[in-house]
């Protein structure tokens, strides 16, 4: 009996020792590679943040696109009233950003490339002059007034927008040296992330400002969608298609393109504005040549009744 008990004890001890020995390689491997576990966890966190950010971008694009689509159907007067007050929230956003982030704005330490300065100037010019193609759609709704007053209002609207653009350049340039801002900026592909990083110190109020600025995009984009009928000027055949059809087609194209382009926002923005700038340059040259050389600057040569006569 004692011999049997001794054999049982020895066999059980052998089993335990073998299990312990079999577990040792795994324990040793995990103890020798702690960085792999940390890297794996960090990679998982980054992937989850990336997926969450992509979902937020997709939802935001869909909401703004639907709001932009609805605005033109409300009529020009509705768009005009919204655009008349939409600049107020954006000014508040920029002032708060300047107040909370002024201490982190630094002078650029990298050498300035003359080609980059020229490209930026061209982009700013294109983004302003591009409104000349859609202005006839909106100018006809205004009450008759002096040409100097109209010129002054339009010119001041363009000039007063420059400080906000320069302020945006300062934040973007400073993000290259500010780690917290640069992470949100994502190498120039996430303007909203940069604004969120700057306004993060404002807490819930900063989140409210981010949401408000995002909704203002619909007001800015609505006039362009309202004037989508400029495609109808190519041929009388396209003029027979109702304007709402063009709005539906443009919105259906806008959503997927915006979702895909959001991942490379800066590159897509530069390409679109550059392409628009080339087209706008030719358009402005033709209009000025016709007015200054052919018509000799005389407004009486234009017959308003011939607006729909291609001949």
C-alpha positions in Angstrom: 0.0 0.0 0.0 2.8 2.4 0.9 4.6 1.5 -2.3 1.5 2.2 -4.3 0.9 5.6 -2.6 4.6 6.5 -3.2 4.3 5.7 -6.9 1.1 7.8 -7.2 2.8 10.7 -5.5 5.8 10.5 -7.7 3.7 10.2 -10.9 1.6 13.3 -9.9 4.8 15.2 -9.1 6.2 14.2 -12.5 3.0 15.5 -14.2 3.1 18.8 -12.4 6.8 19.3 -13.2 6.2 18.5 -16.9 3.3 21.0 -17.1 5.5 23.6 -15.4 8.3 22.9 -17.9 5.9 23.1 -20.8 4.6 26.5 -19.6 8.1 27.9 -19.1 8.8 28.6 -22.9 5.6 30.6 -23.2 6.4 32.5 -20.0 9.9 33.1 -21.1 8.8 34.3 -24.6 6.3 36.7 -23.1 8.8 38.0 -20.6 11.5 38.4 -23.2 9.3 40.4 -25.6 7.2 42.9 -23.6 7.6 45.5 -26.3 5.6 43.3 -28.7 2.7 43.3 -26.4 2.9 47.0 -25.9 3.2 47.6 -29.7 0.3 45.4 -30.3 -1.9 47.2 -27.8 -0.7 50.6 -29.2 -1.5 49.4 -32.7 -5.0 48.3 -31.6 -5.6 51.7 -30.0 -4.5 53.6 -33.1 -6.6 51.4 -35.3 -9.6 52.0 -33.2 -9.0 55.7 -33.2 -8.5 55.7 -37.0 -11.8 53.8 -37.5 -13.6 56.1 -35.1 -12.2 59.2 -36.9 -13.2 57.8 -40.3 -16.8 57.2 -39.1 -17.0 60.7 -37.7 -15.8 62.1 -41.1 -18.3 60.0 -43.0 -21.2 61.0 -40.8 -20.1 64.7 -41.0 -19.9 64.6 -44.8 -23.3 63.1 -45.2 -25.0 65.6 -42.8 -23.3 68.6 -44.4 -24.1 67.3 -47.9 -27.8 66.8 -47.1 -28.0 70.3 -45.5 -26.3 71.8 -48.6 -28.7 69.9 -50.8 -31.8 71.2 -49.0 -30.7 74.9 -48.9 -31.1 75.6 -52.7 -34.7 74.3 -52.6 -35.5 76.9 -50.0 -34.8 79.7 -52.6 -32.2 82.4 -53.0 -33.6 84.7 -50.4 -33.2 82.0 -47.7 -29.6 81.4 -48.8 -28.9 85.1 -48.8 -30.3 85.5 -45.3 -28.2 82.5 -44.0 -25.1 83.8 -45.7 -25.6 87.2 -44.2 -25.2 85.9 -40.7 -23.0 82.8 -41.3 -19.8 84.8 -41.0 -20.6 85.7 -37.3 -20.0 82.2 -35.9 -16.8 81.8 -37.9 -15.4 85.1 -36.6 -16.2 83.9 -33.0 -14.5 80.6 -33.7 -11.4 82.3 -35.0 -11.3 84.8 -32.1 -11.6 82.0 -29.5 -8.8 80.0 -31.3 -6.6 83.1 -31.3 -7.3 83.6 -27.6 -6.6 80.1 -26.4 -3.8 79.3 -28.9 -1.9 82.6 -29.3 0.7 81.4 -26.8 1.6 78.4 -29.0 1.8 80.3 -32.3 5.5 80.5 -33.2 7.4 82.0 -36.1 8.2 79.6 -38.9 11.6 78.1 -38.5 11.8 76.4 -41.9 13.1 78.3 -45.0 10.4 79.9 -47.2 10.2 78.6 -50.7 9.3 81.3 -53.2 7.5 78.8 -55.3 5.3 77.8 -52.4 4.5 81.5 -51.7 3.5 82.0 -55.3 1.4 78.9 -55.3 -0.4 80.0 -52.1 -1.0 83.5 -53.6 -2.4 81.9 -56.8 -4.7 79.7 -54.7 -6.0 82.6 -52.7 -6.7 84.5 -55.9 -8.5 81.6 -57.5 -10.7 81.0 -54.4 -11.8 84.7 -54.5 -12.2 85.2 -58.2 -14.1 81.9 -58.6 -17.2 83.8 -57.4 -17.3 85.7 -60.6 -18.9 82.8 -62.5 -21.9 82.5 -60.1 -22.4 86.2 -59.3 -25.0 86.7 -62.2 -27.2 84.2 -60.5 -27.3 86.3 -57.3 -26.8 89.9 -58.6 -30.2 89.9 -60.3 -32.0 89.6 -57.0 -30.6 92.7 -55.5 -32.3 96.1 -55.6 -30.8 98.5 -58.1 -28.0 100.6 -56.6 -25.0 102.6 -57.6 -22.1 100.6 -59.2 -19.6 102.1 -56.7 -21.6 100.8 -53.7 -21.8 97.4 -55.2 -18.1 97.4 -56.0 -17.3 98.6 -52.4 -19.4 95.9 -50.8 -17.9 93.1 -52.9 -14.4 94.3 -52.5 -14.6 94.8 -48.8 -16.1 91.3 -48.5 -13.0 89.9 -50.2 -10.5 92.0 -48.2 -12.0 91.4 -44.8 -11.8 87.7 -45.4 -8.0 87.8 -45.7 -7.2 88.2 -42.0 -9.1 84.9 -41.3 -7.1 83.2 -44.0 -3.8 84.5 -42.7 -4.8 83.4 -39.2 -5.4 79.9 -40.6 -2.0 79.9 -42.1 -0.4 80.9 -38.8 -2.1 78.0 -37.0 -1.2 75.5 -39.8 2.5 76.7 -39.8 2.7 76.5 -36.0 1.2 73.0 -36.0 4.5 71.8 -37.5 6.3 72.6 -34.3 3.5 71.9 -31.8 3.1 68.2 -31.2 -0.5 68.3 -29.9 -1.6 70.4 -32.9 0.4 68.4 -35.4 -1.2 65.1 -34.3 -4.7 66.6 -34.9 -3.6 68.3 -38.2 -2.4 64.9 -39.5 0.2 66.3 -41.8 -2.1 68.9 -43.3 -5.0 66.5 -44.1 -7.3 67.3 -41.2 -8.3 70.9 -40.8 -11.0 70.0 -38.4 -8.5 68.0 -36.3 -6.3 71.1 -36.1 -9.2 73.3 -34.9 -10.2 70.6 -32.4 -6.7 70.4 -31.1 -6.5 74.2 -30.6 -10.0 74.4 -29.0 -9.5 71.3 -26.8 -8.6 73.5 -23.8 -12.1 75.1 -24.1 -13.8 71.8 -23.2 -17.4 71.4 -24.2 -17.6 75.0 -25.5 -14.8 74.2 -27.9 -16.7 71.1 -29.1 -19.8 73.3 -29.6 -17.7 75.8 -31.7 -16.4 72.9 -33.9 -19.9 71.7 -34.5 -21.1 75.2 -35.3 -18.3 75.8 -37.8 -19.0 72.4 -39.5 -22.6 73.4 -40.0 -21.6 76.7 -41.5 -20.0 74.8 -44.4 -23.4 74.0 -45.7 -24.2 77.7 -46.0 -21.0 78.4 -47.8 -21.5 75.5 -50.3 -25.2 76.1 -50.9 -24.7 79.0 -53.3 -22.5 76.9 -55.5 -25.0 74.1 -55.6 -27.8 76.7 -56.3 -25.8 77.9 -59.3 -25.1 74.4 -60.6 -27.3 75.4 -63.5 -24.2 77.1 -65.0 -23.7 73.7 -66.7 -26.9 74.6 -68.6 -25.0 77.4 -70.4 -22.9 74.9 -72.4 -25.7 74.0 -74.7 -29.5 74.6 -75.1 -30.0 70.9 -74.8 -28.7 71.0 -71.1 -31.0 74.0 -70.4 -34.1 71.7 -70.9 -33.1 69.7 -67.9 -34.6 71.0 -64.6 -32.1 72.6 -62.2 -33.1 70.2 -59.4 -31.8 67.3 -61.5 -28.4 68.8 -61.6 -28.5 69.4 -57.8 -29.3 65.7 -57.2 -26.5 64.6 -59.5 -24.0 66.9 -57.9 -25.0 65.9 -54.4 -24.8 62.2 -55.2 -21.3 62.7 -56.6 -20.3 65.0 -53.8 -20.8 62.5 -50.9 -18.5 59.7 -52.1 -15.9 62.0 -53.5 -15.8 64.0 -50.2 -15.5 60.9 -48.1 -12.6 59.6 -50.2 -10.9 63.0 -50.4 -11.1 63.7 -46.7 -8.2 61.2 -46.2 -6.0 63.5 -48.3 -7.7 66.8 -47.7 -4.8 69.1 -48.5 -3.8 67.4 -51.8 -7.4 67.2 -53.0 -8.1 70.9 -52.0 -5.0 72.1 -53.9 -5.9 70.0 -57.0 -9.5 71.3 -57.1 -8.6 74.9 -56.5 -5.7 74.7 -59.0 -8.0 73.3 -61.7 -10.7 75.9 -60.9 -8.0 78.6 -61.1 -7.0 77.6 -64.6 -10.6 77.7 -65.8 -11.4 80.9 -63.9 -8.3 82.6 -65.5 -9.6 81.9 -69.0 -13.2 83.0 -68.1 -12.1 86.3 -66.6 -9.8 87.0 -69.5 -12.6 86.4 -72.0 -15.1 88.6 -70.1 -12.6 91.5 -69.6 -11.5 91.3 -73.3 -15.1 91.4 -74.5 -16.0 94.3 -72.2 -12.8 96.4 -72.5 -11.8 95.8 -76.1 -14.8 94.7 -78.1 -17.5 96.8 -76.2 -15.0 99.6 -75.3 -16.2 99.6 -71.7 -19.7 100.8 -72.7 -22.4 99.3 -70.6 -25.1 100.5 -73.0 -23.9 97.9 -75.6 -25.4 95.2 -73.5 -29.1 94.4 -74.2 -30.6 92.7 -71.2 -33.4 91.2 -73.3 -30.9 89.1 -75.2 -29.8 87.2 -72.1 -31.1 83.9 -73.4 -30.3 84.4 -77.1 -27.0 82.6 -78.0 -26.8 84.7 -81.2 
